[in-house]
Amino acid sequence: MHTILGAGGHASGALTRELINAQLPVRLVSRRPISTDAPNVSWLPADLLSYNELVKATKGATVLYLCPGLPYDSTVWRQQWPTIVRNAIDVAKINQARLIFLDNVYMYGLVDGPMTEQTLYNPMSPKGEVQAQTATTLLDEVRAGNIRASIARCPDFYGSGASSFYDATVLDKFAKGQRAQWIGRVDKRHSYLYLPDIGKAMYLLGQRPESDNQIWHLPTAPALTGREYISLAAAAFGVPDRYIALPKLAVQLTGLFIPFMKNLAEVFYQYDHDYVFNSDKFEQAFDMQPTSYLDGVTALADSLRQPTTAPAKPLSLVAR
């Protein structure tokens, strides 16, 4: 049984679709109900912070995918991530299930050059400290032989709407005929992963037990500069590439009134330096090439231009 812990989010939704298309049995675990028209999908309630609830919801699981979407708040991350990861490890042990943890790159901090699976942890923010702690906890269990697990790591991703900076501040702006916004310097390179590729890559990890007990950087196209992302999106929408770049001071000042922007200011180093993610290891091991930015942005532009006439998706997943 392929069991998704923290179902209902964008990344978990992309993974769910891959598992359904492969006609595999899927169990979705979340606090809120998720309805679906797929016959091979079931839902069970559980709070990832509750070990007892997770024990009941994961009974019989063979592969566990941990990909919850926590609020973008350092305090919440400090309070919840360690418990969530600990609970996932413990229920994986009980079920003798493989565990695949969808992680981010905050633990690397500011990196001079490409981020790889061998990059040392050097957190520069409260979020980074939390993620370094949780990743270390998981890998310590792996090294001790207590669990079969892997970390699927990804940079920022796009294709998820308002929860992606690129979607919200560039694609959506151009779709509405507005001027785009860019956070930080437009001459610096930044890696973005196309959301459907997360689902495909997580699915592949779930199918290959020999991939366990290591870190994998999920397939991500070569980084572009902010200016290149803006130009690409403008061309896709057929609009002028007008934009405003927000410096750190502007983000910090806005953060005095908007908590989200305060949290963003903590990791601003990602936006005023090159932020380059390398996924050669995964691409070579699984023979999977990432979706190009041209293809990804073009597909998103088409969907944003025709929100009411887009063809129905073959799968409906609704959290309520």
LOFIFI-575245 format. One record per residue (C-alpha): x, y, z. Coordinates in Angstrom, 2 decimals, padded with zeros to 5 digits, m for minus. Example, Ala and Ser with C-alpha at 12.3 -4.5 7.8 and 13.67 -1.06 7.14 Angstrom:
2
<atom><px>012.30</px><py>m004.50</py><pz>007.80</pz></atom>
<atom><px>013.67</px><py>m001.06</py><pz>007.14</pz></atom>
end
This chain:
320
<atom><px>000.00</px><py>000.00</py><pz>000.00</pz></atom>
<atom><px>001.45</px><py>003.36</py><pz>m001.07</pz></atom>
<atom><px>000.57</px><py>005.78</py><pz>001.71</pz></atom>
<atom><px>000.94</px><py>009.55</py><pz>001.48</pz></atom>
<atom><px>001.36</px><py>011.37</py><pz>004.79</pz></atom>
<atom><px>000.23</px><py>014.97</py><pz>004.52</pz></atom>
<atom><px>m001.98</px><py>014.45</py><pz>001.48</pz></atom>
<atom><px>m003.98</px><py>017.29</py><pz>m000.01</pz></atom>
<atom><px>m001.12</px><py>019.61</py><pz>m000.96</pz></atom>
<atom><px>000.33</px><py>020.43</py><pz>m004.35</pz></atom>
<atom><px>003.31</px><py>018.06</py><pz>m004.25</pz></atom>
<atom><px>001.32</px><py>015.20</py><pz>m002.74</pz></atom>
<atom><px>m001.36</px><py>015.75</py><pz>m005.37</pz></atom>
<atom><px>001.19</px><py>015.40</py><pz>m008.17</pz></atom>
<atom><px>002.46</px><py>012.16</py><pz>m006.59</pz></atom>
<atom><px>m001.08</px><py>010.85</py><pz>m006.13</pz></atom>
<atom><px>m001.80</px><py>011.28</py><pz>m009.81</pz></atom>
<atom><px>001.29</px><py>009.32</py><pz>m010.76</pz></atom>
<atom><px>000.36</px><py>006.46</py><pz>m008.44</pz></atom>
<atom><px>m003.21</px><py>006.39</py><pz>m009.72</pz></atom>
<atom><px>m002.09</px><py>006.38</py><pz>m013.34</pz></atom>
<atom><px>000.08</px><py>003.37</py><pz>m012.48</pz></atom>
<atom><px>m003.04</px><py>001.69</py><pz>m011.03</pz></atom>
<atom><px>m001.42</px><py>001.19</py><pz>m007.65</pz></atom>
<atom><px>m003.36</px><py>001.13</py><pz>m004.37</pz></atom>
<atom><px>m003.08</px><py>004.53</py><pz>m002.69</pz></atom>
<atom><px>m003.99</px><py>005.66</py><pz>000.81</pz></atom>
<atom><px>m004.19</px><py>009.37</py><pz>001.54</pz></atom>
<atom><px>m003.61</px><py>010.45</py><pz>005.14</pz></atom>
<atom><px>m004.50</px><py>013.96</py><pz>006.26</pz></atom>
<atom><px>m006.50</px><py>015.89</py><pz>008.82</pz></atom>
<atom><px>m009.07</px><py>017.08</py><pz>006.30</pz></atom>
<atom><px>m011.12</px><py>014.68</py><pz>004.17</pz></atom>
<atom><px>m010.05</px><py>014.24</py><pz>000.56</pz></atom>
<atom><px>m012.61</px><py>012.98</py><pz>m001.94</pz></atom>
<atom><px>m011.59</px><py>011.40</py><pz>m005.21</pz></atom>
<atom><px>m013.25</px><py>009.60</py><pz>m008.09</pz></atom>
<atom><px>m010.33</px><py>007.17</py><pz>m008.43</pz></atom>
<atom><px>m011.34</px><py>003.64</py><pz>m007.39</pz></atom>
<atom><px>m007.86</px><py>002.69</py><pz>m006.14</pz></atom>
<atom><px>m007.62</px><py>005.58</py><pz>m003.65</pz></atom>
<atom><px>m008.78</px><py>005.65</py><pz>m000.05</pz></atom>
<atom><px>m008.53</px><py>008.30</py><pz>002.66</pz></atom>
<atom><px>m007.95</px><py>007.95</py><pz>006.39</pz></atom>
<atom><px>m007.86</px><py>010.76</py><pz>008.95</pz></atom>
<atom><px>m004.79</px><py>011.50</py><pz>011.03</pz></atom>
<atom><px>m002.90</px><py>014.45</py><pz>012.41</pz></atom>
<atom><px>000.79</px><py>013.98</py><pz>011.61</pz></atom>
<atom><px>001.56</px><py>015.34</py><pz>015.07</pz></atom>
<atom><px>m000.36</px><py>012.45</py><pz>016.66</pz></atom>
<atom><px>001.59</px><py>009.19</py><pz>016.79</pz></atom>
<atom><px>m001.45</px><py>007.14</py><pz>017.82</pz></atom>
<atom><px>m003.54</px><py>008.45</py><pz>014.94</pz></atom>
<atom><px>m000.73</px><py>007.72</py><pz>012.49</pz></atom>
<atom><px>m000.36</px><py>004.16</py><pz>013.74</pz></atom>
<atom><px>m004.00</px><py>003.49</py><pz>012.84</pz></atom>
<atom><px>m003.89</px><py>005.33</py><pz>009.52</pz></atom>
<atom><px>m000.72</px><py>003.66</py><pz>008.23</pz></atom>
<atom><px>m001.50</px><py>000.05</py><pz>009.08</pz></atom>
<atom><px>m000.41</px><py>m002.17</py><pz>006.20</pz></atom>
<atom><px>001.64</px><py>000.51</py><pz>004.44</pz></atom>
<atom><px>004.58</px><py>m000.71</py><pz>002.37</pz></atom>
<atom><px>005.83</px><py>002.67</py><pz>001.12</pz></atom>
<atom><px>005.32</px><py>005.89</py><pz>003.08</pz></atom>
<atom><px>005.71</px><py>009.26</py><pz>001.38</pz></atom>
<atom><px>006.11</px><py>012.18</py><pz>003.79</pz></atom>
<atom><px>005.22</px><py>015.42</py><pz>002.05</pz></atom>
<atom><px>003.13</px><py>017.71</py><pz>004.27</pz></atom>
<atom><px>002.75</px><py>021.37</py><pz>003.46</pz></atom>
<atom><px>003.33</px><py>023.35</py><pz>006.65</pz></atom>
<atom><px>002.61</px><py>027.08</py><pz>006.84</pz></atom>
<atom><px>005.60</px><py>029.18</py><pz>005.79</pz></atom>
<atom><px>006.38</px><py>030.21</py><pz>009.36</pz></atom>
<atom><px>009.59</px><py>029.57</py><pz>011.28</pz></atom>
<atom><px>007.79</px><py>029.15</py><pz>014.60</pz></atom>
<atom><px>005.46</px><py>026.52</py><pz>013.17</pz></atom>
<atom><px>008.41</px><py>024.72</py><pz>011.58</pz></atom>
<atom><px>010.32</px><py>024.60</py><pz>014.89</pz></atom>
<atom><px>007.28</px><py>023.31</py><pz>016.73</pz></atom>
<atom><px>006.02</px><py>020.74</py><pz>014.25</pz></atom>
<atom><px>008.67</px><py>019.41</py><pz>011.86</pz></atom>
<atom><px>010.72</px><py>017.43</py><pz>014.45</pz></atom>
<atom><px>007.59</px><py>015.70</py><pz>015.76</pz></atom>
<atom><px>006.23</px><py>014.95</py><pz>012.30</pz></atom>
<atom><px>009.48</px><py>013.39</py><pz>011.11</pz></atom>
<atom><px>009.90</px><py>011.42</py><pz>014.34</pz></atom>
<atom><px>006.36</px><py>010.04</py><pz>014.04</pz></atom>
<atom><px>006.90</px><py>009.11</py><pz>010.39</pz></atom>
<atom><px>010.08</px><py>007.23</py><pz>011.28</pz></atom>
<atom><px>008.36</px><py>005.35</py><pz>014.08</pz></atom>
<atom><px>005.33</px><py>004.24</py><pz>012.03</pz></atom>
<atom><px>007.68</px><py>003.20</py><pz>009.22</pz></atom>
<atom><px>009.44</px><py>000.93</py><pz>011.71</pz></atom>
<atom><px>006.17</px><py>m000.58</py><pz>012.91</pz></atom>
<atom><px>005.04</px><py>m001.35</py><pz>009.37</pz></atom>
<atom><px>008.53</px><py>m002.24</py><pz>008.13</pz></atom>
<atom><px>007.74</px><py>000.21</py><pz>005.36</pz></atom>
<atom><px>010.08</px><py>002.24</py><pz>003.21</pz></atom>
<atom><px>009.97</px><py>005.99</py><pz>003.93</pz></atom>
<atom><px>010.51</px><py>008.70</py><pz>001.31</pz></atom>
<atom><px>010.75</px><py>012.22</py><pz>002.74</pz></atom>
<atom><px>010.15</px><py>015.22</py><pz>000.46</pz></atom>
<atom><px>012.57</px><py>017.86</py><pz>001.73</pz></atom>
<atom><px>013.84</px><py>021.31</py><pz>000.76</pz></atom>
<atom><px>017.28</px><py>022.96</py><pz>000.59</pz></atom>
<atom><px>017.20</px><py>025.40</py><pz>003.50</pz></atom>
<atom><px>019.73</px><py>023.35</py><pz>005.48</pz></atom>
<atom><px>022.43</px><py>024.13</py><pz>002.87</pz></atom>
<atom><px>022.39</px><py>027.86</py><pz>003.54</pz></atom>
<atom><px>024.35</px><py>030.06</py><pz>001.15</pz></atom>
<atom><px>026.30</px><py>027.81</py><pz>m001.22</pz></atom>
<atom><px>029.17</px><py>028.89</py><pz>m003.45</pz></atom>
<atom><px>028.42</px><py>026.83</py><pz>m006.56</pz></atom>
<atom><px>025.83</px><py>024.17</py><pz>m007.32</pz></atom>
<atom><px>024.02</px><py>022.38</py><pz>m004.51</pz></atom>
<atom><px>024.57</px><py>018.61</py><pz>m004.71</pz></atom>
<atom><px>023.71</px><py>015.66</py><pz>m002.51</pz></atom>
<atom><px>027.15</px><py>016.02</py><pz>m000.92</pz></atom>
<atom><px>026.74</px><py>019.69</py><pz>000.01</pz></atom>
<atom><px>027.41</px><py>020.21</py><pz>003.73</pz></atom>
<atom><px>024.72</px><py>021.64</py><pz>005.98</pz></atom>
<atom><px>025.28</px><py>025.29</py><pz>006.85</pz></atom>
<atom><px>021.87</px><py>026.69</py><pz>007.84</pz></atom>
<atom><px>021.54</px><py>030.47</py><pz>007.87</pz></atom>
<atom><px>017.94</px><py>030.74</py><pz>009.08</pz></atom>
<atom><px>015.62</px><py>029.18</py><pz>011.67</pz></atom>
<atom><px>014.00</px><py>027.19</py><pz>008.85</pz></atom>
<atom><px>017.37</px><py>025.87</py><pz>007.77</pz></atom>
<atom><px>018.24</px><py>024.83</py><pz>011.32</pz></atom>
<atom><px>014.99</px><py>022.88</py><pz>011.60</pz></atom>
<atom><px>015.49</px><py>021.12</py><pz>008.27</pz></atom>
<atom><px>019.10</px><py>020.24</py><pz>009.12</pz></atom>
<atom><px>017.88</px><py>018.70</py><pz>012.36</pz></atom>
<atom><px>015.09</px><py>016.65</py><pz>010.77</pz></atom>
<atom><px>017.29</px><py>015.41</py><pz>007.91</pz></atom>
<atom><px>020.00</px><py>014.40</py><pz>010.38</pz></atom>
<atom><px>017.48</px><py>012.56</py><pz>012.53</pz></atom>
<atom><px>016.29</px><py>010.54</py><pz>009.55</pz></atom>
<atom><px>019.77</px><py>009.76</py><pz>008.24</pz></atom>
<atom><px>020.97</px><py>008.72</py><pz>011.71</pz></atom>
<atom><px>018.19</px><py>006.12</py><pz>011.77</pz></atom>
<atom><px>019.24</px><py>004.93</py><pz>008.32</pz></atom>
<atom><px>022.90</px><py>004.63</py><pz>009.32</pz></atom>
<atom><px>021.90</px><py>002.69</py><pz>012.43</pz></atom>
<atom><px>020.04</px><py>000.20</py><pz>010.24</pz></atom>
<atom><px>016.71</px><py>000.96</py><pz>011.91</pz></atom>
<atom><px>014.85</px><py>002.02</py><pz>008.79</pz></atom>
<atom><px>014.95</px><py>002.03</py><pz>004.99</pz></atom>
<atom><px>014.46</px><py>005.62</py><pz>003.93</pz></atom>
<atom><px>015.51</px><py>008.25</py><pz>001.44</pz></atom>
<atom><px>015.34</px><py>012.02</py><pz>001.20</pz></atom>
<atom><px>013.89</px><py>013.51</py><pz>m001.98</pz></atom>
<atom><px>015.14</px><py>017.06</py><pz>m002.00</pz></atom>
<atom><px>013.89</px><py>019.88</py><pz>m004.20</pz></atom>
<atom><px>014.44</px><py>023.62</py><pz>m004.57</pz></atom>
<atom><px>011.60</px><py>026.11</py><pz>m005.05</pz></atom>
<atom><px>009.00</px><py>024.79</py><pz>m007.44</pz></atom>
<atom><px>006.50</px><py>026.34</py><pz>m009.81</pz></atom>
<atom><px>003.17</px><py>025.21</py><pz>m011.20</pz></atom>
<atom><px>001.27</px><py>025.30</py><pz>m007.90</pz></atom>
<atom><px>m000.41</px><py>028.70</py><pz>m008.04</pz></atom>
<atom><px>m000.19</px><py>031.14</py><pz>m005.16</pz></atom>
<atom><px>002.18</px><py>028.97</py><pz>m003.10</pz></atom>
<atom><px>004.96</px><py>029.47</py><pz>m005.66</pz></atom>
<atom><px>006.80</px><py>032.78</py><pz>m005.90</pz></atom>
<atom><px>007.24</px><py>032.47</py><pz>m009.65</pz></atom>
<atom><px>003.58</px><py>031.59</py><pz>m010.17</pz></atom>
<atom><px>002.24</px><py>034.32</py><pz>m007.93</pz></atom>
<atom><px>004.61</px><py>037.19</py><pz>m008.72</pz></atom>
<atom><px>005.28</px><py>036.64</py><pz>m012.42</pz></atom>
<atom><px>002.95</px><py>034.22</py><pz>m014.20</pz></atom>
<atom><px>m000.24</px><py>035.31</py><pz>m012.47</pz></atom>
<atom><px>000.69</px><py>038.99</py><pz>m012.82</pz></atom>
<atom><px>001.25</px><py>038.68</py><pz>m016.56</pz></atom>
<atom><px>m001.96</px><py>036.66</py><pz>m016.92</pz></atom>
<atom><px>m003.82</px><py>039.64</py><pz>m015.43</pz></atom>
<atom><px>m001.96</px><py>042.17</py><pz>m017.58</pz></atom>
<atom><px>m000.08</px><py>043.52</py><pz>m014.58</pz></atom>
<atom><px>003.58</px><py>044.25</py><pz>m014.01</pz></atom>
<atom><px>005.55</px><py>041.32</py><pz>m012.64</pz></atom>
<atom><px>007.49</px><py>041.37</py><pz>m009.38</pz></atom>
<atom><px>010.80</px><py>039.71</py><pz>m008.67</pz></atom>
<atom><px>012.28</px><py>039.15</py><pz>m005.24</pz></atom>
<atom><px>015.95</px><py>040.05</py><pz>m005.05</pz></atom>
<atom><px>018.33</px><py>040.55</py><pz>m007.96</pz></atom>
<atom><px>017.22</px><py>039.73</py><pz>m011.50</pz></atom>
<atom><px>020.80</px><py>039.06</py><pz>m012.61</pz></atom>
<atom><px>021.21</px><py>036.09</py><pz>m010.26</pz></atom>
<atom><px>020.40</px><py>032.52</py><pz>m011.25</pz></atom>
<atom><px>017.66</px><py>030.61</py><pz>m009.44</pz></atom>
<atom><px>016.53</px><py>027.01</py><pz>m009.77</pz></atom>
<atom><px>012.84</px><py>026.14</py><pz>m010.04</pz></atom>
<atom><px>011.41</px><py>022.62</py><pz>m010.25</pz></atom>
<atom><px>008.25</px><py>022.00</py><pz>m012.29</pz></atom>
<atom><px>005.57</px><py>020.62</py><pz>m009.95</pz></atom>
<atom><px>004.51</px><py>017.60</py><pz>m012.07</pz></atom>
<atom><px>008.15</px><py>016.48</py><pz>m012.11</pz></atom>
<atom><px>008.03</px><py>016.14</py><pz>m008.32</pz></atom>
<atom><px>005.23</px><py>013.61</py><pz>m008.64</pz></atom>
<atom><px>007.04</px><py>011.66</py><pz>m011.35</pz></atom>
<atom><px>010.31</px><py>011.58</py><pz>m009.41</pz></atom>
<atom><px>008.70</px><py>010.57</py><pz>m006.11</pz></atom>
<atom><px>006.83</px><py>007.81</py><pz>m007.93</pz></atom>
<atom><px>010.10</px><py>006.49</py><pz>m009.39</pz></atom>
<atom><px>011.73</px><py>006.45</py><pz>m005.96</pz></atom>
<atom><px>008.78</px><py>004.48</py><pz>m004.64</pz></atom>
<atom><px>009.23</px><py>001.88</py><pz>m007.36</pz></atom>
<atom><px>012.95</px><py>001.35</py><pz>m006.80</pz></atom>
<atom><px>013.90</px><py>m000.10</py><pz>m003.38</pz></atom>
<atom><px>017.57</px><py>000.06</py><pz>m004.38</pz></atom>
<atom><px>017.28</px><py>003.86</py><pz>m004.19</pz></atom>
<atom><px>016.77</px><py>003.72</py><pz>m000.42</pz></atom>
<atom><px>019.12</px><py>005.05</py><pz>002.25</pz></atom>
<atom><px>020.44</px><py>008.09</py><pz>000.41</pz></atom>
<atom><px>019.65</px><py>011.64</py><pz>m000.64</pz></atom>
<atom><px>018.26</px><py>012.41</py><pz>m004.09</pz></atom>
<atom><px>018.00</px><py>015.82</py><pz>m005.74</pz></atom>
<atom><px>014.85</px><py>015.73</py><pz>m007.86</pz></atom>
<atom><px>015.17</px><py>016.56</py><pz>m011.60</pz></atom>
<atom><px>015.42</px><py>020.31</py><pz>m012.09</pz></atom>
<atom><px>016.22</px><py>022.21</py><pz>m015.29</pz></atom>
<atom><px>019.40</px><py>024.35</py><pz>m015.35</pz></atom>
<atom><px>018.94</px><py>027.60</py><pz>m013.45</pz></atom>
<atom><px>018.03</px><py>030.82</py><pz>m015.24</pz></atom>
<atom><px>018.40</px><py>034.42</py><pz>m014.10</pz></atom>
<atom><px>015.40</px><py>036.32</py><pz>m012.86</pz></atom>
<atom><px>015.44</px><py>038.43</py><pz>m015.99</pz></atom>
<atom><px>015.35</px><py>035.28</py><pz>m018.15</pz></atom>
<atom><px>012.37</px><py>033.88</py><pz>m016.21</pz></atom>
<atom><px>010.52</px><py>037.16</py><pz>m016.64</pz></atom>
<atom><px>011.25</px><py>037.34</py><pz>m020.38</pz></atom>
<atom><px>010.19</px><py>033.73</py><pz>m020.85</pz></atom>
<atom><px>006.88</px><py>034.31</py><pz>m019.10</pz></atom>
<atom><px>006.23</px><py>037.58</py><pz>m020.96</pz></atom>
<atom><px>006.77</px><py>035.82</py><pz>m024.29</pz></atom>
<atom><px>004.40</px><py>033.01</py><pz>m023.27</pz></atom>
<atom><px>001.65</px><py>035.52</py><pz>m022.45</pz></atom>
<atom><px>002.48</px><py>037.88</py><pz>m025.32</pz></atom>
<atom><px>002.92</px><py>040.88</py><pz>m023.01</pz></atom>
<atom><px>005.75</px><py>043.37</py><pz>m022.37</pz></atom>
<atom><px>008.31</px><py>042.11</py><pz>m019.84</pz></atom>
<atom><px>007.63</px><py>044.87</py><pz>m017.33</pz></atom>
<atom><px>008.65</px><py>044.14</py><pz>m013.74</pz></atom>
<atom><px>009.76</px><py>045.60</py><pz>m010.44</pz></atom>
<atom><px>012.53</px><py>044.01</py><pz>m008.36</pz></atom>
<atom><px>012.05</px><py>044.05</py><pz>m004.58</pz></atom>
<atom><px>015.27</px><py>044.59</py><pz>m002.57</pz></atom>
<atom><px>015.80</px><py>043.10</py><pz>000.87</pz></atom>
<atom><px>014.90</px><py>046.35</py><pz>002.65</pz></atom>
<atom><px>011.50</px><py>046.41</py><pz>000.96</pz></atom>
<atom><px>010.85</px><py>042.82</py><pz>002.01</pz></atom>
<atom><px>011.96</px><py>043.54</py><pz>005.58</pz></atom>
<atom><px>009.74</px><py>046.60</py><pz>005.85</pz></atom>
<atom><px>006.76</px><py>044.73</py><pz>004.46</pz></atom>
<atom><px>007.52</px><py>041.98</py><pz>006.96</pz></atom>
<atom><px>006.70</px><py>044.37</py><pz>009.80</pz></atom>
<atom><px>003.05</px><py>044.04</py><pz>008.75</pz></atom>
<atom><px>002.91</px><py>040.75</py><pz>006.84</pz></atom>
<atom><px>004.30</px><py>037.65</py><pz>008.64</pz></atom>
<atom><px>004.90</px><py>035.81</py><pz>005.37</pz></atom>
<atom><px>007.26</px><py>038.52</py><pz>004.16</pz></atom>
<atom><px>009.07</px><py>038.50</py><pz>007.51</pz></atom>
<atom><px>009.74</px><py>034.79</py><pz>007.05</pz></atom>
<atom><px>010.86</px><py>035.39</py><pz>003.49</pz></atom>
<atom><px>013.39</px><py>037.97</py><pz>004.64</pz></atom>
<atom><px>015.09</px><py>035.25</py><pz>006.73</pz></atom>
<atom><px>016.10</px><py>033.38</py><pz>003.57</pz></atom>
<atom><px>016.70</px><py>036.38</py><pz>001.32</pz></atom>
<atom><px>020.21</px><py>035.11</py><pz>000.60</pz></atom>
<atom><px>018.52</px><py>032.75</py><pz>m001.87</pz></atom>
<atom><px>017.42</px><py>035.74</py><pz>m003.93</pz></atom>
<atom><px>020.43</px><py>038.04</py><pz>m003.95</pz></atom>
<atom><px>022.95</px><py>035.27</py><pz>m004.72</pz></atom>
<atom><px>023.01</px><py>032.47</py><pz>m007.26</pz></atom>
<atom><px>020.80</px><py>029.61</py><pz>m006.05</pz></atom>
<atom><px>021.74</px><py>026.68</py><pz>m008.27</pz></atom>
<atom><px>020.45</px><py>023.14</py><pz>m007.73</pz></atom>
<atom><px>022.12</px><py>020.14</py><pz>m009.35</pz></atom>
<atom><px>020.15</px><py>016.96</py><pz>m010.06</pz></atom>
<atom><px>022.59</px><py>015.00</py><pz>m012.25</pz></atom>
<atom><px>022.59</px><py>012.01</py><pz>m009.90</pz></atom>
<atom><px>018.84</px><py>011.42</py><pz>m010.20</pz></atom>
<atom><px>018.68</px><py>012.14</py><pz>m013.92</pz></atom>
<atom><px>021.39</px><py>009.60</py><pz>m014.66</pz></atom>
<atom><px>020.14</px><py>006.91</py><pz>m012.25</pz></atom>
<atom><px>016.51</px><py>007.06</py><pz>m013.37</pz></atom>
<atom><px>016.94</px><py>008.29</py><pz>m016.95</pz></atom>
<atom><px>014.53</px><py>011.15</py><pz>m016.26</pz></atom>
<atom><px>015.01</px><py>014.58</py><pz>m017.77</pz></atom>
<atom><px>013.38</px><py>017.59</py><pz>m016.10</pz></atom>
<atom><px>010.71</px><py>019.56</py><pz>m017.93</pz></atom>
<atom><px>012.24</px><py>022.57</py><pz>m019.64</pz></atom>
<atom><px>011.21</px><py>026.01</py><pz>m018.43</pz></atom>
<atom><px>009.88</px><py>026.78</py><pz>m021.91</pz></atom>
<atom><px>007.56</px><py>023.77</py><pz>m021.85</pz></atom>
<atom><px>006.50</px><py>024.28</py><pz>m018.24</pz></atom>
<atom><px>005.81</px><py>027.99</py><pz>m018.54</pz></atom>
<atom><px>004.00</px><py>027.55</py><pz>m021.86</pz></atom>
<atom><px>001.70</px><py>024.91</py><pz>m020.34</pz></atom>
<atom><px>000.96</px><py>027.11</py><pz>m017.33</pz></atom>
<atom><px>000.34</px><py>030.16</py><pz>m019.51</pz></atom>
<atom><px>m002.16</px><py>028.18</py><pz>m021.58</pz></atom>
<atom><px>m004.02</px><py>027.09</py><pz>m018.44</pz></atom>
<atom><px>m004.04</px><py>030.60</py><pz>m016.93</pz></atom>
<atom><px>m005.33</px><py>032.15</py><pz>m020.14</pz></atom>
<atom><px>m008.22</px><py>029.68</py><pz>m020.35</pz></atom>
<atom><px>m009.31</px><py>028.97</py><pz>m016.77</pz></atom>
<atom><px>m012.88</px><py>028.10</py><pz>m017.76</pz></atom>
<atom><px>m012.26</px><py>026.19</py><pz>m020.97</pz></atom>
<atom><px>m009.33</px><py>023.97</py><pz>m019.96</pz></atom>
<atom><px>m010.07</px><py>020.26</py><pz>m020.46</pz></atom>
<atom><px>m011.19</px><py>018.35</py><pz>m017.40</pz></atom>
<atom><px>m008.49</px><py>016.49</py><pz>m015.53</pz></atom>
<atom><px>m008.78</px><py>012.70</py><pz>m015.49</pz></atom>
<atom><px>m008.45</px><py>012.73</py><pz>m011.72</pz></atom>
<atom><px>m010.32</px><py>014.82</py><pz>m009.19</pz></atom>
<atom><px>m008.83</px><py>015.30</py><pz>m005.75</pz></atom>
<atom><px>m010.74</px><py>017.61</py><pz>m003.45</pz></atom>
<atom><px>m009.72</px><py>018.47</py><pz>000.10</pz></atom>
<atom><px>m012.50</px><py>019.85</py><pz>002.23</pz></atom>
end
